[in-house]
């Protein structure tokens, strides 16, 4: 038994650059050499609303890249972002957030919100970052029918060589959702 485990580990170590072994799932780490963006998980409460009602979107974030992240949120255009509703909640503070972008996609019935968040925003004052987590909360209001839609989240590493004011391009959002929450808006 020990020999087969040893051989499996040797095989995995030898082939992991080619094929990868075990684990998976895009998880991050507090290791400073971690090069992913962040781990995210999104929820919408409630997930079924009427027009004029609001849903609270809650995005749990951990293992933030040292360069910070562009937190991209895509949602159906039957919803609208409620201005001044976004906050970052961490262990020791609550910070108001304003999206850098709140744009309609030109070729699809979707909207994009983009927030730029620094890694230091997630650590307690006076401490080093050790994989601490936080939660971005915001509200969306139902404006039109949405049947079986999704609120999707995609964190990307913030490119420090590009000004955040021009970093996101709604025509090429480079969006691959890492977490999704279902949403329905009913019109009566």
ChimeraX attribute file (.defattr): number of C-alpha atoms within 10 A of each C-alpha:
attribute: neighborCount
match mode: 1-to-1
recipient: residues
	/A:1	6
	/A:2	7
	/A:3	8
	/A:4	9
	/A:5	10
	/A:6	11
	/A:7	12
	/A:8	13
	/A:9	13
	/A:10	12
	/A:11	12
	/A:12	16
	/A:13	13
	/A:14	12
	/A:15	12
	/A:16	12
	/A:17	9
	/A:18	9
	/A:19	8
	/A:20	12
	/A:21	14
	/A:22	7
	/A:23	7
	/A:24	7
	/A:25	8
	/A:26	12
	/A:27	14
	/A:28	17
	/A:29	18
	/A:30	15
	/A:31	11
	/A:32	12
	/A:33	9
	/A:34	15
	/A:35	14
	/A:36	18
	/A:37	24
	/A:38	29
	/A:39	22
	/A:40	24
	/A:41	17
	/A:42	21
	/A:43	20
	/A:44	22
	/A:45	15
	/A:46	14
	/A:47	19
	/A:48	18
	/A:49	19
	/A:50	18
	/A:51	18
	/A:52	14
	/A:53	16
	/A:54	24
	/A:55	22
	/A:56	17
	/A:57	21
	/A:58	20
	/A:59	23
	/A:60	18
	/A:61	22
	/A:62	23
	/A:63	25
	/A:64	33
	/A:65	27
	/A:66	20
	/A:67	16
	/A:68	22
	/A:69	24
	/A:70	24
	/A:71	23
	/A:72	24
	/A:73	22
	/A:74	23
	/A:75	24
	/A:76	26
	/A:77	21
	/A:78	21
	/A:79	26
	/A:80	17
	/A:81	20
	/A:82	13
	/A:83	12
	/A:84	12
	/A:85	14
	/A:86	22
	/A:87	17
	/A:88	21
	/A:89	18
	/A:90	18
	/A:91	13
	/A:92	10
	/A:93	13
	/A:94	13
	/A:95	12
	/A:96	12
	/A:97	18
	/A:98	16
	/A:99	16
	/A:100	16
	/A:101	20
	/A:102	18
	/A:103	15
	/A:104	18
	/A:105	18
	/A:106	10
	/A:107	8
	/A:108	9
	/A:109	11
	/A:110	18
	/A:111	22
	/A:112	24
	/A:113	20
	/A:114	22
	/A:115	20
	/A:116	21
	/A:117	20
	/A:118	16
	/A:119	20
	/A:120	16
	/A:121	19
	/A:122	27
	/A:123	20
	/A:124	15
	/A:125	12
	/A:126	6
	/A:127	8
	/A:128	11
	/A:129	19
	/A:130	16
	/A:131	20
	/A:132	19
	/A:133	21
	/A:134	23
	/A:135	21
	/A:136	21
	/A:137	20
	/A:138	21
	/A:139	21
	/A:140	21
	/A:141	19
	/A:142	25
	/A:143	18
	/A:144	18
	/A:145	19
	/A:146	21
	/A:147	14
	/A:148	12
	/A:149	19
	/A:150	19
	/A:151	23
	/A:152	22
	/A:153	25
	/A:154	23
	/A:155	28
	/A:156	20
	/A:157	19
	/A:158	21
	/A:159	13
	/A:160	11
	/A:161	7
	/A:162	10
	/A:163	10
	/A:164	16
	/A:165	10
	/A:166	9
	/A:167	16
	/A:168	18
	/A:169	12
	/A:170	18
	/A:171	10
	/A:172	8
	/A:173	13
	/A:174	12
	/A:175	16
	/A:176	12
	/A:177	15
	/A:178	16
	/A:179	18
	/A:180	21
	/A:181	18
	/A:182	18
	/A:183	23
	/A:184	22
	/A:185	26
	/A:186	17
	/A:187	13
	/A:188	6
